[in-house]
Amino acid sequence: MRHFEQELERLKGKLLEMSALVESAIYRSVQGVVEKNQELAEQVLKNEARVNKLEIEIDDMAIGLLALQAPLATDLRLITAAIKINNDLERMGDLSVSIAQSALALLKDPVIRPLIDIPHIAGLAQSMVRKALDAFVNRDPELARSVLASDDAVDNMRTASYHELISFMEANPGQISQALYLLSVVRNLERIGDHATNIAEDVLYLVKGIDVRHHNEESSLMPTA
């Protein structure tokens, strides 16, 4: 049993290492866009291989625990949640790479007005990621629920930015390419928020044993043991 507990701690440690890398990638990619910082954007691309390597290591560890230890109840939920969170983190890493690529493409273009909304969307999405991961570390269901509550706000900001950028393209056909890159950045930030929401849902499953996907907590069955 002691060996099993040690392996669980190793799994959680790897997951936290992965989350730190992904949080850094999100921040650097966004700053690459906002500050036109080539070095930060390129760091995201360079670190992609580390994120992918960790994803495989975490999956292998989790599958090994499932296959060899036959965990029950809370431990089973922890390993299942770890596998799902690992996948969401890897996807956020991929989205950060896409944002960094947009940052590099935008380096020589002048800043256009709709860019002012991107830091706001990025700030909210990054806050969702941080809260979701803190909720996992601290097994905090209320913090996880606060992430779910932020999802609609990110969606609304994305929609407003879409309308603003489309209006900009209609008025400035010569800068359509730049606006399309910014549309991609906004979309990727919204998807990062979606993955943070997934993690928050996994935390509620881990802590409460209930499935709240699609914000369906009210209709969930009674928590399991």
BATOR-360532 format. One record per residue: x negated, y, z of N, C-alpha, C in turn; residue in one letter; residue number from 1. Coordinates in nm, 3 decimals, padded with zeros to 5 digits, always signed. Layout:
BEGIN
> X | Y | Z | X | Y | Z | X | Y | Z | A | NUM
...
//
This chain:
BEGIN
> -00.083 | -00.121 | +00.000 | +00.000 | +00.000 | +00.000 | -00.087 | +00.126 | +00.000 | M | 1
> -00.196 | +00.125 | +00.077 | -00.283 | +00.240 | +00.083 | -00.341 | +00.272 | -00.056 | R | 2
> -00.379 | +00.168 | -00.129 | -00.432 | +00.189 | -00.263 | -00.325 | +00.254 | -00.353 | H | 3
> -00.202 | +00.208 | -00.341 | -00.093 | +00.265 | -00.420 | -00.075 | +00.413 | -00.389 | F | 4
> -00.078 | +00.450 | -00.262 | -00.063 | +00.590 | -00.222 | -00.178 | +00.674 | -00.276 | E | 5
> -00.298 | +00.619 | -00.275 | -00.413 | +00.690 | -00.329 | -00.396 | +00.713 | -00.480 | Q | 6
> -00.344 | +00.613 | -00.548 | -00.322 | +00.627 | -00.691 | -00.214 | +00.730 | -00.722 | E | 7
> -00.111 | +00.736 | -00.638 | -00.008 | +00.838 | -00.654 | -00.068 | +00.978 | -00.638 | L | 8
> -00.156 | +00.993 | -00.540 | -00.221 | +01.123 | -00.519 | -00.309 | +01.159 | -00.638 | E | 9
> -00.378 | +01.061 | -00.693 | -00.460 | +01.085 | -00.812 | -00.373 | +01.130 | -00.928 | R | 10
> -00.257 | +01.066 | -00.942 | -00.165 | +01.102 | -01.049 | -00.119 | +01.247 | -01.033 | L | 11
> -00.079 | +01.283 | -00.912 | -00.035 | +01.421 | -00.887 | -00.149 | +01.520 | -00.911 | K | 12
> -00.271 | +01.481 | -00.872 | -00.385 | +01.568 | -00.894 | -00.411 | +01.593 | -01.042 | G | 13
> -00.402 | +01.487 | -01.122 | -00.419 | +01.502 | -01.267 | -00.311 | +01.591 | -01.327 | K | 14
> -00.190 | +01.576 | -01.275 | -00.079 | +01.656 | -01.326 | -00.101 | +01.804 | -01.293 | L | 15
> -00.153 | +01.832 | -01.175 | -00.182 | +01.970 | -01.138 | -00.297 | +02.027 | -01.222 | L | 16
> -00.395 | +01.943 | -01.252 | -00.504 | +01.985 | -01.341 | -00.449 | +02.021 | -01.479 | E | 17
> -00.359 | +01.938 | -01.529 | -00.295 | +01.962 | -01.658 | -00.215 | +02.093 | -01.653 | M | 18
> -00.140 | +02.113 | -01.546 | -00.057 | +02.234 | -01.538 | -00.142 | +02.360 | -01.535 | S | 19
> -00.258 | +02.355 | -01.468 | -00.346 | +02.471 | -01.463 | -00.399 | +02.505 | -01.603 | A | 20
> -00.436 | +02.403 | -01.678 | -00.484 | +02.426 | -01.814 | -00.375 | +02.487 | -01.902 | L | 21
> -00.254 | +02.437 | -01.888 | -00.144 | +02.485 | -01.973 | -00.105 | +02.626 | -01.934 | V | 22
> -00.097 | +02.655 | -01.804 | -00.066 | +02.791 | -01.762 | -00.169 | +02.890 | -01.816 | E | 23
> -00.295 | +02.852 | -01.811 | -00.401 | +02.937 | -01.865 | -00.384 | +02.956 | -02.016 | S | 24
> -00.347 | +02.850 | -02.086 | -00.328 | +02.859 | -02.231 | -00.214 | +02.953 | -02.266 | A | 25
> -00.105 | +02.945 | -02.191 | +00.009 | +03.034 | -02.217 | -00.035 | +03.179 | -02.198 | I | 26
> -00.100 | +03.207 | -02.086 | -00.143 | +03.344 | -02.057 | -00.239 | +03.396 | -02.164 | Y | 27
> -00.339 | +03.316 | -02.198 | -00.438 | +03.361 | -02.296 | -00.377 | +03.382 | -02.433 | R | 28
> -00.286 | +03.294 | -02.472 | -00.226 | +03.308 | -02.605 | -00.142 | +03.436 | -02.614 | S | 29
> -00.066 | +03.464 | -02.508 | +00.016 | +03.586 | -02.508 | -00.072 | +03.710 | -02.506 | V | 30
> -00.176 | +03.709 | -02.423 | -00.267 | +03.824 | -02.421 | -00.338 | +03.841 | -02.555 | Q | 31
> -00.361 | +03.730 | -02.622 | -00.420 | +03.739 | -02.756 | -00.333 | +03.818 | -02.851 | G | 32
> -00.200 | +03.799 | -02.838 | -00.106 | +03.875 | -02.922 | -00.098 | +04.020 | -02.877 | V | 33
> -00.073 | +04.040 | -02.748 | -00.048 | +04.174 | -02.696 | -00.171 | +04.264 | -02.706 | V | 34
> -00.288 | +04.207 | -02.673 | -00.411 | +04.287 | -02.671 | -00.493 | +04.274 | -02.799 | E | 35
> -00.444 | +04.194 | -02.893 | -00.521 | +04.163 | -03.015 | -00.662 | +04.115 | -02.976 | K | 36
> -00.663 | +04.017 | -02.887 | -00.787 | +03.967 | -02.830 | -00.823 | +03.834 | -02.897 | N | 37
> -00.916 | +03.839 | -02.987 | -00.956 | +03.721 | -03.062 | -01.019 | +03.615 | -02.973 | Q | 38
> -01.100 | +03.658 | -02.876 | -01.170 | +03.563 | -02.790 | -01.071 | +03.479 | -02.709 | E | 39
> -00.968 | +03.543 | -02.651 | -00.870 | +03.469 | -02.572 | -00.793 | +03.370 | -02.658 | L | 40
> -00.754 | +03.415 | -02.778 | -00.680 | +03.325 | -02.868 | -00.764 | +03.204 | -02.906 | A | 41
> -00.891 | +03.226 | -02.933 | -00.977 | +03.116 | -02.973 | -01.003 | +03.019 | -02.857 | E | 42
> -01.004 | +03.071 | -02.734 | -01.021 | +02.982 | -02.618 | -00.905 | +02.883 | -02.608 | Q | 43
> -00.786 | +02.929 | -02.642 | -00.670 | +02.839 | -02.640 | -00.690 | +02.724 | -02.737 | V | 44
> -00.738 | +02.756 | -02.856 | -00.760 | +02.652 | -02.957 | -00.869 | +02.555 | -02.913 | L | 45
> -00.973 | +02.608 | -02.850 | -01.084 | +02.523 | -02.806 | -01.043 | +02.427 | -02.695 | K | 46
> -00.950 | +02.470 | -02.611 | -00.910 | +02.387 | -02.497 | -00.799 | +02.288 | -02.529 | N | 47
> -00.748 | +02.291 | -02.651 | -00.637 | +02.202 | -02.686 | -00.675 | +02.056 | -02.667 | E | 48
> -00.797 | +02.020 | -02.703 | -00.839 | +01.880 | -02.692 | -00.838 | +01.834 | -02.546 | A | 49
> -00.874 | +01.924 | -02.453 | -00.873 | +01.888 | -02.311 | -00.731 | +01.857 | -02.263 | R | 50
> -00.637 | +01.938 | -02.309 | -00.497 | +01.916 | -02.270 | -00.448 | +01.782 | -02.324 | V | 51
> -00.479 | +01.753 | -02.450 | -00.435 | +01.627 | -02.511 | -00.498 | +01.507 | -02.442 | N | 52
> -00.624 | +01.521 | -02.404 | -00.693 | +01.411 | -02.334 | -00.629 | +01.384 | -02.199 | K | 53
> -00.596 | +01.490 | -02.127 | -00.533 | +01.474 | -01.997 | -00.395 | +01.411 | -02.009 | L | 54
> -00.322 | +01.449 | -02.114 | -00.189 | +01.390 | -02.134 | -00.199 | +01.237 | -02.142 | E | 55
> -00.296 | +01.188 | -02.218 | -00.314 | +01.044 | -02.234 | -00.354 | +00.980 | -02.102 | I | 56
> -00.444 | +01.043 | -02.029 | -00.488 | +00.989 | -01.900 | -00.371 | +00.978 | -01.802 | E | 57
> -00.288 | +01.081 | -01.796 | -00.175 | +01.081 | -01.703 | -00.075 | +00.973 | -01.741 | I | 58
> -00.045 | +00.963 | -01.869 | +00.048 | +00.859 | -01.915 | -00.005 | +00.720 | -01.879 | D | 59
> -00.133 | +00.698 | -01.904 | -00.192 | +00.567 | -01.873 | -00.184 | +00.536 | -01.724 | D | 60
> -00.214 | +00.637 | -01.640 | -00.207 | +00.616 | -01.496 | -00.065 | +00.583 | -01.452 | M | 61
> +00.032 | +00.659 | -01.503 | +00.171 | +00.640 | -01.463 | +00.223 | +00.504 | -01.508 | A | 62
> +00.193 | +00.467 | -01.631 | +00.239 | +00.337 | -01.682 | +00.174 | +00.223 | -01.604 | I | 63
> +00.047 | +00.241 | -01.569 | -00.021 | +00.140 | -01.488 | +00.046 | +00.122 | -01.352 | G | 64
> +00.085 | +00.232 | -01.290 | +00.152 | +00.223 | -01.160 | +00.288 | +00.153 | -01.173 | L | 65
> +00.359 | +00.183 | -01.280 | +00.489 | +00.119 | -01.302 | +00.472 | -00.031 | -01.325 | L | 66
> +00.371 | -00.067 | -01.402 | +00.354 | -00.207 | -01.441 | +00.298 | -00.293 | -01.329 | A | 67
> +00.205 | -00.236 | -01.252 | +00.133 | -00.317 | -01.155 | +00.188 | -00.308 | -01.012 | L | 68
> +00.257 | -00.199 | -00.980 | +00.298 | -00.179 | -00.841 | +00.448 | -00.196 | -00.819 | Q | 69
> +00.528 | -00.194 | -00.927 | +00.674 | -00.207 | -00.915 | +00.731 | -00.116 | -00.807 | A | 70
> +00.709 | +00.015 | -00.817 | +00.754 | +00.108 | -00.711 | +00.906 | +00.115 | -00.704 | P | 71
> +00.956 | +00.154 | -00.586 | +01.099 | +00.163 | -00.564 | +01.137 | +00.304 | -00.520 | L | 72
> +01.264 | +00.338 | -00.537 | +01.326 | +00.460 | -00.483 | +01.244 | +00.585 | -00.514 | A | 73
> +01.201 | +00.657 | -00.411 | +01.136 | +00.787 | -00.429 | +01.009 | +00.778 | -00.511 | T | 74
> +00.929 | +00.674 | -00.487 | +00.804 | +00.660 | -00.563 | +00.832 | +00.637 | -00.710 | D | 75
> +00.936 | +00.561 | -00.739 | +00.973 | +00.538 | -00.878 | +01.016 | +00.669 | -00.944 | L | 76
> +01.093 | +00.750 | -00.873 | +01.137 | +00.879 | -00.927 | +01.016 | +00.971 | -00.950 | R | 77
> +00.920 | +00.966 | -00.858 | +00.801 | +01.049 | -00.873 | +00.725 | +01.013 | -01.000 | L | 78
> +00.702 | +00.886 | -01.022 | +00.627 | +00.844 | -01.141 | +00.704 | +00.876 | -01.268 | I | 79
> +00.835 | +00.853 | -01.267 | +00.918 | +00.884 | -01.383 | +00.914 | +01.034 | -01.412 | T | 80
> +00.927 | +01.116 | -01.306 | +00.921 | +01.261 | -01.324 | +00.784 | +01.304 | -01.376 | A | 81
> +00.678 | +01.241 | -01.327 | +00.543 | +01.276 | -01.371 | +00.526 | +01.252 | -01.521 | A | 82
> +00.580 | +01.141 | -01.570 | +00.570 | +01.111 | -01.714 | +00.642 | +01.219 | -01.795 | I | 83
> +00.761 | +01.258 | -01.750 | +00.839 | +01.358 | -01.822 | +00.775 | +01.496 | -01.814 | K | 84
> +00.727 | +01.532 | -01.696 | +00.661 | +01.663 | -01.679 | +00.534 | +01.669 | -01.763 | I | 85
> +00.461 | +01.559 | -01.766 | +00.340 | +01.552 | -01.848 | +00.371 | +01.582 | -01.994 | N | 86
> +00.478 | +01.526 | -02.044 | +00.518 | +01.550 | -02.183 | +00.555 | +01.696 | -02.205 | N | 87
> +00.629 | +01.755 | -02.110 | +00.667 | +01.896 | -02.123 | +00.544 | +01.986 | -02.119 | D | 88
> +00.450 | +01.954 | -02.033 | +00.328 | +02.035 | -02.026 | +00.250 | +02.028 | -02.157 | L | 89
> +00.240 | +01.908 | -02.213 | +00.167 | +01.894 | -02.340 | +00.234 | +01.975 | -02.451 | E | 90
> +00.368 | +01.973 | -02.453 | +00.442 | +02.050 | -02.554 | +00.419 | +02.199 | -02.534 | R | 91
> +00.413 | +02.244 | -02.408 | +00.385 | +02.385 | -02.383 | +00.244 | +02.421 | -02.429 | M | 92
> +00.152 | +02.327 | -02.413 | +00.018 | +02.349 | -02.465 | +00.019 | +02.367 | -02.616 | G | 93
> +00.097 | +02.283 | -02.685 | +00.108 | +02.295 | -02.831 | +00.168 | +02.430 | -02.870 | D | 94
> +00.269 | +02.475 | -02.797 | +00.333 | +02.604 | -02.827 | +00.236 | +02.718 | -02.802 | L | 95
> +00.152 | +02.705 | -02.701 | +00.049 | +02.807 | -02.676 | -00.050 | +02.814 | -02.791 | S | 96
> -00.084 | +02.698 | -02.846 | -00.172 | +02.696 | -02.963 | -00.108 | +02.770 | -03.080 | V | 97
> +00.022 | +02.747 | -03.100 | +00.093 | +02.816 | -03.208 | +00.093 | +02.967 | -03.186 | S | 98
> +00.114 | +03.010 | -03.062 | +00.110 | +03.154 | -03.031 | -00.029 | +03.210 | -03.057 | I | 99
> -00.132 | +03.134 | -03.016 | -00.270 | +03.179 | -03.039 | -00.300 | +03.191 | -03.188 | A | 100
> -00.249 | +03.100 | -03.268 | -00.269 | +03.108 | -03.412 | -00.201 | +03.232 | -03.469 | Q | 101
> -00.084 | +03.265 | -03.417 | -00.016 | +03.387 | -03.459 | -00.099 | +03.509 | -03.417 | S | 102
> -00.157 | +03.504 | -03.297 | -00.240 | +03.615 | -03.251 | -00.357 | +03.640 | -03.346 | A | 103
> -00.421 | +03.532 | -03.390 | -00.534 | +03.546 | -03.483 | -00.488 | +03.603 | -03.618 | L | 104
> -00.370 | +03.561 | -03.663 | -00.317 | +03.611 | -03.790 | -00.280 | +03.758 | -03.782 | A | 105
> -00.249 | +03.807 | -03.662 | -00.203 | +03.945 | -03.644 | -00.317 | +04.041 | -03.611 | L | 106
> -00.440 | +03.993 | -03.602 | -00.551 | +04.075 | -03.554 | -00.568 | +04.206 | -03.632 | L | 107
> -00.554 | +04.201 | -03.763 | -00.584 | +04.319 | -03.846 | -00.462 | +04.406 | -03.872 | K | 108
> -00.346 | +04.362 | -03.825 | -00.224 | +04.439 | -03.849 | -00.202 | +04.541 | -03.738 | D | 109
> -00.144 | +04.657 | -03.771 | -00.112 | +04.754 | -03.667 | +00.000 | +04.703 | -03.577 | P | 110
> +00.003 | +04.749 | -03.453 | +00.108 | +04.709 | -03.361 | +00.240 | +04.772 | -03.405 | V | 111
> +00.347 | +04.692 | -03.411 | +00.477 | +04.744 | -03.448 | +00.567 | +04.749 | -03.325 | I | 112
> +00.667 | +04.830 | -03.329 | +00.749 | +04.861 | -03.212 | +00.809 | +04.738 | -03.144 | R | 113
> +00.862 | +04.639 | -03.216 | +00.923 | +04.525 | -03.146 | +00.829 | +04.449 | -03.054 | P | 114
> +00.698 | +04.472 | -03.068 | +00.602 | +04.402 | -02.982 | +00.624 | +04.436 | -02.835 | L | 115
> +00.686 | +04.551 | -02.806 | +00.702 | +04.590 | -02.667 | +00.789 | +04.491 | -02.590 | I | 116
> +00.874 | +04.415 | -02.657 | +00.959 | +04.318 | -02.589 | +00.887 | +04.186 | -02.560 | D | 117
> +00.783 | +04.157 | -02.633 | +00.715 | +04.029 | -02.617 | +00.655 | +04.013 | -02.477 | I | 118
> +00.589 | +04.115 | -02.421 | +00.538 | +04.096 | -02.284 | +00.649 | +04.068 | -02.183 | P | 119
> +00.768 | +04.124 | -02.204 | +00.879 | +04.099 | -02.111 | +00.925 | +03.953 | -02.120 | H | 120
> +00.942 | +03.906 | -02.243 | +00.982 | +03.766 | -02.261 | +00.874 | +03.673 | -02.206 | I | 121
> +00.749 | +03.706 | -02.237 | +00.637 | +03.622 | -02.191 | +00.631 | +03.620 | -02.039 | A | 122
> +00.652 | +03.735 | -01.977 | +00.648 | +03.742 | -01.831 | +00.753 | +03.654 | -01.767 | G | 123
> +00.873 | +03.655 | -01.823 | +00.980 | +03.574 | -01.767 | +00.953 | +03.425 | -01.791 | L | 124
> +00.908 | +03.390 | -01.911 | +00.877 | +03.250 | -01.942 | +00.764 | +03.199 | -01.853 | A | 125
> +00.661 | +03.281 | -01.833 | +00.549 | +03.240 | -01.748 | +00.594 | +03.225 | -01.603 | Q | 126
> +00.682 | +03.312 | -01.558 | +00.736 | +03.300 | -01.422 | +00.813 | +03.170 | -01.406 | S | 127
> +00.890 | +03.132 | -01.509 | +00.964 | +03.006 | -01.504 | +00.869 | +02.887 | -01.492 | M | 128
> +00.760 | +02.891 | -01.568 | +00.662 | +02.782 | -01.564 | +00.601 | +02.772 | -01.425 | V | 129
> +00.558 | +02.887 | -01.370 | +00.495 | +02.888 | -01.238 | +00.592 | +02.837 | -01.131 | R | 130
> +00.717 | +02.885 | -01.135 | +00.815 | +02.841 | -01.034 | +00.846 | +02.692 | -01.047 | K | 131
> +00.857 | +02.644 | -01.171 | +00.888 | +02.503 | -01.191 | +00.776 | +02.415 | -01.135 | A | 132
> +00.652 | +02.455 | -01.159 | +00.540 | +02.375 | -01.109 | +00.525 | +02.388 | -00.958 | L | 133
> +00.551 | +02.506 | -00.903 | +00.548 | +02.523 | -00.758 | +00.658 | +02.438 | -00.694 | D | 134
> +00.775 | +02.433 | -00.761 | +00.885 | +02.351 | -00.710 | +00.845 | +02.205 | -00.706 | A | 135
> +00.771 | +02.160 | -00.806 | +00.724 | +02.022 | -00.809 | +00.625 | +01.996 | -00.695 | F | 136
> +00.529 | +02.084 | -00.680 | +00.427 | +02.065 | -00.577 | +00.489 | +02.063 | -00.438 | V | 137
> +00.584 | +02.155 | -00.415 | +00.642 | +02.171 | -00.281 | +00.774 | +02.096 | -00.263 | N | 138
> +00.816 | +02.026 | -00.369 | +00.945 | +01.956 | -00.366 | +01.056 | +02.050 | -00.319 | R | 139
> +01.065 | +02.162 | -00.386 | +01.156 | +02.270 | -00.346 | +01.274 | +02.277 | -00.444 | D | 140
> +01.388 | +02.222 | -00.408 | +01.502 | +02.221 | -00.501 | +01.558 | +02.360 | -00.529 | P | 141
> +01.554 | +02.451 | -00.430 | +01.608 | +02.585 | -00.452 | +01.523 | +02.663 | -00.553 | E | 142
> +01.392 | +02.645 | -00.546 | +01.305 | +02.710 | -00.643 | +01.329 | +02.653 | -00.782 | L | 143
> +01.352 | +02.524 | -00.789 | +01.383 | +02.460 | -00.917 | +01.513 | +02.517 | -00.975 | A | 144
> +01.613 | +02.535 | -00.890 | +01.741 | +02.590 | -00.937 | +01.725 | +02.733 | -00.988 | R | 145
> +01.632 | +02.809 | -00.929 | +01.610 | +02.946 | -00.976 | +01.555 | +02.948 | -01.118 | S | 146
> +01.481 | +02.843 | -01.154 | +01.431 | +02.832 | -01.291 | +01.547 | +02.810 | -01.387 | V | 147
> +01.639 | +02.724 | -01.350 | +01.756 | +02.699 | -01.435 | +01.834 | +02.828 | -01.457 | L | 148
> +01.842 | +02.911 | -01.352 | +01.918 | +03.036 | -01.362 | +01.851 | +03.136 | -01.457 | A | 149
> +01.720 | +03.123 | -01.479 | +01.647 | +03.216 | -01.566 | +01.656 | +03.180 | -01.713 | S | 150
> +01.702 | +03.059 | -01.743 | +01.700 | +03.011 | -01.881 | +01.785 | +03.098 | -01.972 | D | 151
> +01.904 | +03.136 | -01.926 | +01.992 | +03.219 | -02.009 | +01.931 | +03.356 | -02.036 | D | 152
> +01.859 | +03.411 | -01.938 | +01.796 | +03.542 | -01.956 | +01.693 | +03.538 | -02.068 | A | 153
> +01.613 | +03.431 | -02.073 | +01.515 | +03.417 | -02.180 | +01.585 | +03.405 | -02.315 | V | 154
> +01.692 | +03.327 | -02.319 | +01.766 | +03.312 | -02.445 | +01.821 | +03.446 | -02.492 | D | 155
> +01.873 | +03.526 | -02.399 | +01.929 | +03.656 | -02.436 | +01.821 | +03.751 | -02.487 | N | 156
> +01.704 | +03.747 | -02.423 | +01.593 | +03.832 | -02.468 | +01.543 | +03.788 | -02.605 | M | 157
> +01.541 | +03.658 | -02.628 | +01.502 | +03.608 | -02.760 | +01.598 | +03.658 | -02.868 | R | 158
> +01.728 | +03.648 | -02.841 | +01.827 | +03.692 | -02.939 | +01.813 | +03.841 | -02.969 | T | 159
> +01.794 | +03.922 | -02.865 | +01.777 | +04.066 | -02.885 | +01.653 | +04.096 | -02.967 | A | 160
> +01.545 | +04.023 | -02.941 | +01.421 | +04.044 | -03.017 | +01.439 | +04.002 | -03.162 | S | 161
> +01.510 | +03.893 | -03.186 | +01.538 | +03.850 | -03.322 | +01.609 | +03.961 | -03.400 | Y | 162
> +01.715 | +04.016 | -03.340 | +01.789 | +04.121 | -03.409 | +01.701 | +04.243 | -03.437 | H | 163
> +01.617 | +04.278 | -03.340 | +01.530 | +04.395 | -03.356 | +01.428 | +04.370 | -03.467 | E | 164
> +01.370 | +04.251 | -03.468 | +01.270 | +04.221 | -03.570 | +01.332 | +04.211 | -03.710 | L | 165
> +01.451 | +04.157 | -03.719 | +01.518 | +04.148 | -03.849 | +01.550 | +04.288 | -03.901 | I | 166
> +01.597 | +04.375 | -03.813 | +01.622 | +04.514 | -03.853 | +01.493 | +04.582 | -03.897 | S | 167
> +01.385 | +04.551 | -03.826 | +01.256 | +04.608 | -03.864 | +01.214 | +04.563 | -04.004 | F | 168
> +01.233 | +04.435 | -04.034 | +01.195 | +04.384 | -04.166 | +01.279 | +04.447 | -04.276 | M | 169
> +01.407 | +04.468 | -04.249 | +01.493 | +04.530 | -04.348 | +01.449 | +04.673 | -04.378 | E | 170
> +01.401 | +04.742 | -04.275 | +01.358 | +04.881 | -04.293 | +01.214 | +04.892 | -04.341 | A | 171
> +01.135 | +04.785 | -04.321 | +00.992 | +04.790 | -04.355 | +00.953 | +04.662 | -04.430 | N | 172
> +00.998 | +04.647 | -04.554 | +00.970 | +04.523 | -04.627 | +00.822 | +04.494 | -04.647 | P | 173
> +00.738 | +04.595 | -04.638 | +00.595 | +04.574 | -04.653 | +00.531 | +04.508 | -04.534 | G | 174
> +00.603 | +04.496 | -04.421 | +00.547 | +04.438 | -04.299 | +00.623 | +04.313 | -04.255 | Q | 175
> +00.685 | +04.248 | -04.353 | +00.763 | +04.128 | -04.322 | +00.675 | +04.017 | -04.265 | I | 176
> +00.557 | +04.001 | -04.322 | +00.469 | +03.893 | -04.275 | +00.437 | +03.909 | -04.127 | S | 177
> +00.404 | +04.031 | -04.086 | +00.372 | +04.054 | -03.946 | +00.493 | +04.026 | -03.857 | Q | 178
> +00.610 | +04.071 | -03.900 | +00.730 | +04.049 | -03.820 | +00.763 | +03.900 | -03.808 | A | 179
> +00.735 | +03.823 | -03.914 | +00.761 | +03.680 | -03.909 | +00.671 | +03.611 | -03.805 | L | 180
> +00.547 | +03.655 | -03.797 | +00.458 | +03.599 | -03.694 | +00.512 | +03.631 | -03.555 | Y | 181
> +00.563 | +03.753 | -03.536 | +00.618 | +03.790 | -03.406 | +00.746 | +03.712 | -03.376 | L | 182
> +00.826 | +03.686 | -03.478 | +00.943 | +03.600 | -03.459 | +00.901 | +03.462 | -03.409 | L | 183
> +00.793 | +03.410 | -03.466 | +00.742 | +03.280 | -03.424 | +00.696 | +03.285 | -03.279 | S | 184
> +00.630 | +03.393 | -03.240 | +00.584 | +03.408 | -03.101 | +00.703 | +03.407 | -03.005 | V | 185
> +00.806 | +03.484 | -03.040 | +00.925 | +03.492 | -02.954 | +00.991 | +03.354 | -02.942 | V | 186
> +01.004 | +03.286 | -03.055 | +01.065 | +03.153 | -03.054 | +00.984 | +03.056 | -02.968 | R | 187
> +00.853 | +03.061 | -02.979 | +00.769 | +02.971 | -02.901 | +00.777 | +03.002 | -02.751 | N | 188
> +00.788 | +03.130 | -02.716 | +00.804 | +03.165 | -02.575 | +00.937 | +03.113 | -02.520 | L | 189
> +01.041 | +03.123 | -02.602 | +01.171 | +03.071 | -02.560 | +01.164 | +02.919 | -02.539 | E | 190
> +01.091 | +02.851 | -02.625 | +01.077 | +02.706 | -02.611 | +00.993 | +02.670 | -02.489 | R | 191
> +00.894 | +02.752 | -02.455 | +00.818 | +02.731 | -02.331 | +00.913 | +02.740 | -02.212 | I | 192
> +01.003 | +02.838 | -02.215 | +01.104 | +02.849 | -02.110 | +01.191 | +02.725 | -02.102 | G | 193
> +01.225 | +02.669 | -02.218 | +01.305 | +02.546 | -02.220 | +01.231 | +02.431 | -02.152 | D | 194
> +01.102 | +02.420 | -02.179 | +01.024 | +02.312 | -02.117 | +01.009 | +02.334 | -01.966 | H | 195
> +00.998 | +02.461 | -01.925 | +00.996 | +02.489 | -01.781 | +01.127 | +02.446 | -01.717 | A | 196
> +01.237 | +02.469 | -01.788 | +01.368 | +02.425 | -01.740 | +01.372 | +02.274 | -01.727 | T | 197
> +01.315 | +02.204 | -01.824 | +01.310 | +02.057 | -01.816 | +01.236 | +02.012 | -01.690 | N | 198
> +01.125 | +02.079 | -01.660 | +01.047 | +02.043 | -01.541 | +01.129 | +02.067 | -01.414 | I | 199
> +01.199 | +02.181 | -01.410 | +01.283 | +02.210 | -01.294 | +01.391 | +02.103 | -01.276 | A | 200
> +01.448 | +02.058 | -01.387 | +01.548 | +01.951 | -01.380 | +01.486 | +01.822 | -01.327 | E | 201
> +01.363 | +01.794 | -01.369 | +01.294 | +01.674 | -01.320 | +01.266 | +01.684 | -01.170 | D | 202
> +01.237 | +01.805 | -01.124 | +01.214 | +01.824 | -00.980 | +01.341 | +01.793 | -00.902 | V | 203
> +01.454 | +01.839 | -00.951 | +01.581 | +01.810 | -00.882 | +01.610 | +01.660 | -00.884 | L | 204
> +01.574 | +01.593 | -00.994 | +01.590 | +01.448 | -00.998 | +01.498 | +01.381 | -00.896 | Y | 205
> +01.375 | +01.431 | -00.887 | +01.277 | +01.375 | -00.794 | +01.322 | +01.393 | -00.649 | L | 206
> +01.365 | +01.516 | -00.615 | +01.394 | +01.548 | -00.476 | +01.533 | +01.500 | -00.434 | V | 207
> +01.630 | +01.518 | -00.523 | +01.769 | +01.489 | -00.488 | +01.822 | +01.359 | -00.547 | K | 208
> +01.752 | +01.308 | -00.648 | +01.801 | +01.186 | -00.713 | +01.922 | +01.210 | -00.800 | G | 209
> +01.938 | +01.333 | -00.851 | +02.053 | +01.366 | -00.935 | +02.005 | +01.417 | -01.070 | I | 210
> +02.089 | +01.395 | -01.170 | +02.059 | +01.435 | -01.307 | +02.131 | +01.565 | -01.337 | D | 211
> +02.055 | +01.674 | -01.354 | +02.117 | +01.804 | -01.378 | +02.087 | +01.855 | -01.518 | V | 212
> +02.056 | +01.767 | -01.608 | +02.035 | +01.811 | -01.746 | +02.160 | +01.878 | -01.798 | R | 213
> +02.138 | +01.977 | -01.884 | +02.249 | +02.057 | -01.939 | +02.323 | +02.133 | -01.829 | H | 214
> +02.250 | +02.162 | -01.718 | +02.307 | +02.239 | -01.606 | +02.434 | +02.172 | -01.553 | H | 215
> +02.430 | +02.042 | -01.542 | +02.549 | +01.964 | -01.507 | +02.545 | +01.917 | -01.362 | N | 216
> +02.482 | +01.995 | -01.275 | +02.465 | +01.951 | -01.137 | +02.599 | +01.931 | -01.067 | E | 217
> +02.696 | +02.019 | -01.098 | +02.823 | +02.012 | -01.028 | +02.896 | +01.880 | -01.052 | E | 218
> +02.875 | +01.821 | -01.171 | +02.947 | +01.699 | -01.203 | +02.864 | +01.572 | -01.181 | S | 219
> +02.745 | +01.591 | -01.123 | +02.659 | +01.476 | -01.098 | +02.718 | +01.386 | -00.989 | S | 220
> +02.680 | +01.262 | -00.996 | +02.722 | +01.169 | -00.892 | +02.646 | +01.197 | -00.764 | L | 221
> +02.689 | +01.136 | -00.657 | +02.621 | +01.152 | -00.529 | +02.476 | +01.108 | -00.542 | M | 222
> +02.383 | +01.177 | -00.474 | +02.242 | +01.140 | -00.482 | +02.219 | +00.996 | -00.441 | P | 223
> +02.119 | +00.937 | -00.505 | +02.082 | +00.800 | -00.467 | +01.986 | +00.804 | -00.350 | T | 224
> +01.957 | +00.688 | -00.293 | +01.865 | +00.684 | -00.179 | +01.725 | +00.714 | -00.223 | A | 225
//
